[in-house]
Amino acid sequence: MKKIIFDLDDTLYRNELRLEREKAILNFLDCKKEKYLELKKNHGTIESLNILGVNKKQFFDIMDNVPIEIKKDEKLIKILEKIGKNYELIVLSNSSEFCVREVLTKLGIIQLINKYYHGENFENQKPNEECFFMVESRDICVGNSFRKDLEIPKKLGAITILVGEKENPNADFTIRNIYELEKIMKSIENI
């Protein structure tokens, strides 16, 4: 069975959670805030924190203490129920296991997801190639960042769908939000 591999944050839901997590990191860093913000221009969050002496476990502890205020998403549930009949649904996130499980539960979709992988499953974070071990040619990958979520899958022969306002000519398809997925799936199935 073909797979659809979803990023989680800012892909399956749009929320202020990412901003709240960023605030929590900045509060934790206190006097190193400026250095962190400078590092983030060229590095991912965890890599920037590692440079500043914050390890992955500390990062996940910070993230796990940010309240997750997300509501059940009936529209998303219906879409995933429909496409889940023909595809194995997988979530691949850099977040902690706790955060991934909590968000999927609050969205009301945890029972629809066949597997999920989180930041604690891997030594490195996306976009590291090891994180995409499950991607095969003609699978579908959906994410909000071409570089982080879709570049490696594209090289592996996956069909890529970028979620968000900005188009990227390297993505096979671009949708404004996850609710447009069902419409795009009809085009993909005709390829």
Protein Blocks (a to p, Z undefined) as FASTA:
>chain_A
ZZddddfehplpccfklmmmmmmmmmmnmmmmmmmmmmmmmmcfklmmmmnopafklmmm
mmmmpccdddddfklmmmmmmmmmmpccddddfbdfklmmmmmmmnopmmmpmbdcdfkl
pmbdcfbfklmmmpcghiacddfbfklmmmmmmmnopacddedjbdcfkbmbdcfblklm
mmmmmmmmmZZ
